[in-house]
């Protein structure tokens, strides 16, 4: 009989093959015998152990806060140049809209709390140009020793918008506009009133269009593998609900373009304001209040195929974070701990600061005091009198435990 020696012990070959077959069958059958619910199959781990989970905390800032007669909204990514932080944002005096008839302004700060408003960076173009009605919702790119502002632009009496770009050798300007937009809406679909001014009404369509035929909004650029990845939000001609927006990706070899849409667009099925940042070797995305995957943090190793990692609440509206390595292109994204966002449910929109724990190796604040929205109802908070609740009662202490 043939034998095989293992650690000096002689075992018949037939018996050895039988043992190996038994071990192999047991390994194959184990997962079949294991009982697990659908919820646990998709379970990534507890929030307390998830790197991409955080609570958001808010505080007022000086210089860019509430001011009657001025709308400030949609802050850009914050960058640091020497000892100063810089932020760009939408600014308008319009009483009907906080983003139309707008220009892009900027401010600086030494501590992220006390801001000095400097003045306009990019203004609307002359009458008849593709950006004569509004330039708004901007973001910043630092590359090749220059600064690039990308932003939405709208021409008066035209519903569909474009994405424009200006560049400068200094964060203080002056800024030079590119003569043409870097991205336009997909040309399909037909609007009932294509030359309407004021608020866009993509739902009023003669013929529906593709997912980004009505609008291309909220641009933001990340450097990845030496190329420039422009993420943007799209709305469709014929879209039934404003929160049906999705995000797309366009890629260029140079900051100024030309940008080419990715064939797998849209790359998310949800999301309003775009918010992407380097995370480890891939890209993370914060999906805010819009769409079926609202209120989530998602991750993609290639920046294209995103998966939900966890859910968040009270996400900063139109958040612009200070992300020191956003343009490093080093496949070692560290995340961030603070930024600015806007509050838009007042007569004049204003900016506030948020703090969070979305940075690797930062201890997360997870005690009960970080859950102030538990047991709240928005309608009660906005109109307590309707529910016979004294307004001063809304500031009560958080309970000591969960009901």
C-alpha positions in Angstrom: 0.0 0.0 0.0 1.3 3.5 -0.9 2.0 5.7 2.1 2.9 9.3 2.7 5.1 10.6 5.6 3.9 13.7 7.5 6.2 14.9 10.3 7.7 11.5 10.4 4.4 9.7 10.6 3.5 7.2 7.9 -0.1 7.5 6.7 -1.7 5.4 4.0 -2.2 7.5 0.9 -5.9 6.4 0.5 -6.6 7.4 4.1 -4.8 10.7 3.6 -6.9 11.6 0.5 -10.0 10.7 2.4 -9.1 13.1 5.2 -8.4 15.9 2.8 -11.7 15.3 1.0 -13.5 15.4 4.3 -11.8 18.7 5.4 -12.6 20.2 1.9 -16.2 19.2 2.1 -16.7 20.6 5.6 -15.2 23.9 4.5 -17.5 24.2 1.5 -20.6 23.2 3.5 -19.9 25.6 6.5 -21.3 28.8 4.9 -24.4 26.9 3.7 -25.2 25.7 7.2 -24.6 29.1 8.7 -27.8 31.1 9.2 -27.5 34.9 8.6 -30.1 37.5 7.8 -30.1 39.7 4.8 -29.4 42.7 7.1 -26.2 41.1 8.5 -25.0 40.0 5.1 -24.7 43.7 4.1 -23.5 44.7 7.6 -20.2 46.6 7.5 -19.8 47.0 11.2 -21.1 49.2 14.0 -21.0 52.9 13.5 -18.7 53.2 16.6 -16.1 51.2 14.7 -16.6 52.8 11.2 -13.9 55.2 10.1 -16.4 57.0 7.9 -19.0 57.6 10.6 -19.2 61.0 12.4 -21.5 63.3 14.2 -21.6 66.9 13.0 -21.3 69.8 15.4 -22.1 73.5 14.5 -21.1 76.9 15.7 -21.4 80.5 14.4 -18.6 82.3 12.6 -17.8 86.0 12.4 -17.8 88.0 9.2 -19.9 85.6 7.1 -22.9 85.0 9.4 -26.4 86.2 9.2 -26.7 89.7 7.6 -30.0 91.2 6.4 -29.7 92.2 2.8 -27.0 89.7 1.9 -27.2 86.0 0.8 -24.0 83.9 1.2 -24.1 80.2 0.4 -22.4 77.2 -1.1 -18.9 77.6 0.3 -16.0 76.0 -1.6 -13.4 73.6 -0.4 -11.3 75.6 2.1 -7.6 75.8 1.3 -4.6 77.2 3.3 -2.0 79.5 1.8 0.8 80.5 4.2 -1.0 81.4 7.4 -4.4 82.1 5.9 -7.5 79.9 5.1 -9.4 80.9 1.9 -13.0 80.2 1.0 -15.0 81.2 -2.0 -18.9 81.3 -2.1 -22.0 82.5 -3.8 -23.1 86.1 -2.9 -26.2 88.0 -3.9 -28.6 90.7 -2.7 -31.5 89.2 -4.6 -34.7 89.0 -2.5 -36.3 86.2 -4.5 -33.4 83.8 -4.8 -30.2 83.2 -2.9 -28.3 81.9 -5.9 -29.5 84.0 -8.9 -28.1 87.4 -9.9 -25.0 86.2 -7.9 -21.3 86.6 -8.1 -18.5 84.6 -6.5 -16.8 86.3 -3.5 -14.0 85.2 -1.2 -12.9 85.6 2.4 -9.9 84.7 4.5 -9.3 83.6 8.1 -6.4 82.7 10.4 -8.5 80.4 12.6 -11.5 79.2 10.7 -13.9 81.1 13.0 -13.2 84.8 12.4 -13.5 85.6 8.7 -12.7 88.8 6.7 -14.8 89.2 3.5 -12.4 90.5 0.9 -14.6 91.0 -2.2 -15.6 89.6 -5.5 -13.4 87.0 -7.2 -15.5 86.2 -10.3 -18.3 88.4 -11.5 -21.1 87.8 -14.0 -20.3 88.4 -17.6 -21.5 91.2 -19.9 -25.1 91.1 -21.1 -25.6 88.4 -23.8 -22.7 86.2 -22.6 -23.2 82.6 -21.3 -22.7 83.8 -17.7 -24.5 87.1 -17.6 -27.3 86.0 -15.3 -25.5 84.3 -12.4 -22.2 82.7 -11.5 -22.6 80.6 -8.4 -21.9 77.3 -6.5 -18.1 77.3 -6.9 -15.2 75.1 -6.0 -11.5 75.5 -6.0 -8.7 73.4 -7.5 -5.0 74.0 -6.8 -2.8 72.5 -9.6 0.4 73.2 -11.5 1.2 76.3 -9.4 -2.2 77.9 -10.2 -5.7 78.3 -8.7 -8.8 77.2 -10.7 -12.3 78.2 -9.8 -15.1 76.0 -11.4 -18.7 77.1 -11.0 -22.2 77.1 -12.3 -23.1 79.8 -14.8 -26.4 80.8 -16.2 -27.4 83.1 -19.1 -30.5 85.2 -18.8 -33.5 83.8 -20.7 -32.0 80.3 -20.8 -33.1 77.6 -18.5 -30.2 75.2 -19.0 -27.0 76.2 -17.4 -23.3 75.5 -17.9 -20.1 75.0 -15.8 -17.4 77.7 -16.2 -13.9 78.1 -15.0 -11.5 80.9 -14.1 -7.8 80.7 -13.2 -5.3 82.8 -11.3 -1.7 82.6 -10.2 -2.7 83.9 -6.7 -5.7 83.0 -4.5 -6.3 86.8 -4.3 -6.7 87.1 -8.1 -7.0 88.6 -10.6 -9.0 85.8 -12.2 -9.0 85.1 -15.9 -12.2 83.5 -17.3 -12.0 80.8 -19.9 -13.9 82.0 -22.9 -16.1 78.9 -23.1 -17.7 76.6 -20.5 -15.9 73.4 -19.6 -19.1 71.4 -19.4 -22.6 71.8 -20.8 -25.9 70.0 -20.3 -26.6 66.9 -22.5 -28.5 68.3 -25.5 -31.4 66.0 -25.6 -34.9 66.6 -24.1 -37.2 69.5 -24.9 -38.5 72.1 -22.4 -41.8 73.9 -22.8 -40.2 77.2 -22.0 -36.5 76.9 -22.8 -36.0 80.7 -22.7 -37.6 81.2 -19.3 -35.7 83.4 -16.8 -35.8 83.0 -13.0 -36.1 79.6 -11.4 -35.6 76.6 -13.8 -38.5 74.3 -14.3 -37.1 71.1 -15.8 -40.3 69.2 -15.0 -42.2 71.3 -17.6 -41.0 69.2 -20.6 -42.3 68.4 -24.0 -39.9 65.5 -24.3 -37.9 64.1 -21.3 -34.1 64.1 -21.6 -31.2 62.2 -20.1 -30.2 62.5 -16.5 -28.1 65.7 -16.9 -30.0 67.3 -19.8 -31.7 70.0 -17.6 -28.8 71.1 -15.5 -25.1 70.5 -14.6 -24.5 71.9 -11.1 -22.2 71.8 -8.1 -18.9 71.1 -9.8 -15.8 70.0 -7.9 -12.5 68.7 -9.1 -10.1 66.0 -7.6 -6.7 65.1 -9.0 -6.4 61.3 -9.5 -3.7 59.4 -11.3 -2.5 62.6 -12.8 -5.9 63.4 -14.4 -8.6 65.9 -13.4 -11.8 64.3 -12.2 -14.8 66.7 -12.3 -17.7 65.6 -10.3 -21.0 67.3 -10.9 -24.7 67.1 -10.2 -27.2 66.5 -13.0 -30.9 67.2 -13.3 -33.0 65.8 -16.2 -35.4 67.6 -18.5 -38.7 66.1 -17.4 -37.5 65.3 -13.9 -40.5 64.8 -11.6 -38.9 65.8 -8.3 -36.1 68.2 -7.5 -34.5 65.5 -5.3 -34.1 63.1 -8.2 -30.7 64.5 -8.9 -27.6 62.3 -9.4 -23.8 62.8 -9.8 -21.7 62.4 -12.8 -18.0 62.4 -13.6 -16.0 64.1 -16.4 -12.3 63.6 -16.8 -9.6 65.8 -18.4 -5.8 65.6 -18.9 -5.5 69.3 -18.0 -7.3 71.5 -15.4 -8.9 73.6 -18.2 -10.1 70.5 -20.0 -11.4 69.4 -22.4 -13.6 67.3 -20.0 -15.1 64.0 -21.3 -18.1 62.4 -19.5 -17.5 59.0 -18.1 -19.4 56.2 -20.0 -20.8 54.8 -16.7 -22.5 58.1 -15.7 -24.2 58.8 -13.5 -21.9 57.4 -10.9 -24.3 57.9 -8.0 -28.1 57.4 -7.9 -28.6 60.1 -5.2 -27.1 63.4 -3.9 -27.7 67.1 -4.2 -24.5 69.2 -3.6 -21.5 67.1 -4.6 -19.0 66.4 -1.9 -16.1 64.0 -2.6 -12.7 63.7 -1.0 -9.6 61.4 -1.1 -9.9 58.5 1.5 -7.1 56.0 1.8 -6.5 54.7 -1.7 -9.9 55.7 -3.1 -12.6 58.4 -3.1 -15.3 58.9 -0.4 -18.6 60.8 -1.1 -21.0 62.3 1.3 -24.5 62.0 -0.1 -26.8 64.5 1.5 -30.7 64.8 1.6 -31.6 63.8 -2.0 -32.3 60.4 -3.6 -32.9 56.8 -2.5 -29.4 56.6 -0.8 -29.7 60.0 0.9 -27.8 60.5 4.2 -25.0 58.2 3.4 -21.2 58.1 3.2 -20.1 56.0 0.2 -16.7 54.8 -0.9 -15.2 53.8 -4.3 -11.7 52.4 -4.9 -11.8 53.8 -8.5 -13.8 56.9 -8.0 -16.6 55.5 -10.2 -18.3 52.5 -8.5 -19.5 53.7 -5.1 -20.8 51.6 -2.3 -22.7 52.7 0.8 -20.5 52.5 4.0 -22.7 54.0 6.6 -25.6 56.5 7.2 -25.3 60.0 8.7 -27.8 62.5 9.9 -27.7 66.3 10.1 -25.2 66.5 7.2 -23.9 70.1 6.6 -25.9 71.7 3.7 -23.5 72.4 0.8 -20.5 71.6 3.0 -17.1 72.9 2.0 -14.3 71.2 4.1 -10.7 72.0 4.8 -9.1 68.9 3.2 -5.3 69.4 3.3 -4.5 66.6 0.9 -7.4 67.0 -1.5 -5.1 67.7 -4.5 -2.1 65.6 -3.4 -3.0 62.6 -5.6 -1.0 60.3 -3.3 -3.5 57.4 -2.7 -3.3 58.1 1.0 -6.4 60.2 1.8 -6.6 61.3 5.4 -10.0 63.1 5.6 -10.9 66.2 7.5 -12.3 67.6 10.8 -13.9 71.0 9.9 -15.4 73.2 7.3 -18.2 75.7 6.4 -21.7 75.2 5.2 -24.8 77.3 4.7 -28.1 77.7 6.5 -30.8 78.4 4.0 -34.1 78.4 5.9 -34.0 82.1 6.8 -34.8 85.2 4.8 -31.1 85.7 4.1 -28.8 82.7 3.7 -25.6 82.6 5.8 -22.6 80.5 6.5 -21.7 78.5 9.7 -18.9 76.3 10.7 -19.1 72.5 11.3 -16.8 70.2 13.0 -16.6 66.4 12.7 -14.4 63.3 13.0 -13.9 62.3 9.4 -10.2 62.0 9.7 -8.2 58.8 10.1 -6.9 58.0 13.6 -9.0 60.8 15.2 -11.0 59.8 18.3 -14.7 60.1 17.5 -17.1 61.9 19.8 -19.9 59.4 20.3 -21.4 60.1 23.7 -25.1 60.8 24.1 -24.7 64.6 24.0 -23.7 64.3 20.3 -27.2 63.1 19.4 -29.3 66.3 19.8 -31.7 65.4 17.0 -33.0 62.3 18.6 -36.7 62.5 19.4 -37.1 65.8 17.5 -39.7 66.6 14.8 -38.9 69.3 12.2 -42.4 70.7 12.1 -42.4 71.1 15.9 -39.0 72.8 15.9 -40.2 75.2 13.2 -43.6 76.0 14.5 -43.9 75.0 18.2 -47.0 77.2 18.7 -48.9 75.0 16.4 -48.3 72.1 18.8 -49.0 74.2 22.0 -45.3 74.1 22.9 -43.7 77.3 24.3 -40.8 78.3 22.0 -38.5 78.5 25.0 -39.1 74.9 25.8 -37.3 73.8 22.7 -33.9 74.3 24.3 -34.4 71.5 26.8 -31.6 69.2 27.9 -30.9 66.0 26.0 -32.4 63.0 27.9 -30.1 60.8 29.9 -30.9 57.7 27.8 -32.9 56.3 24.9 -36.6 55.6 25.3 
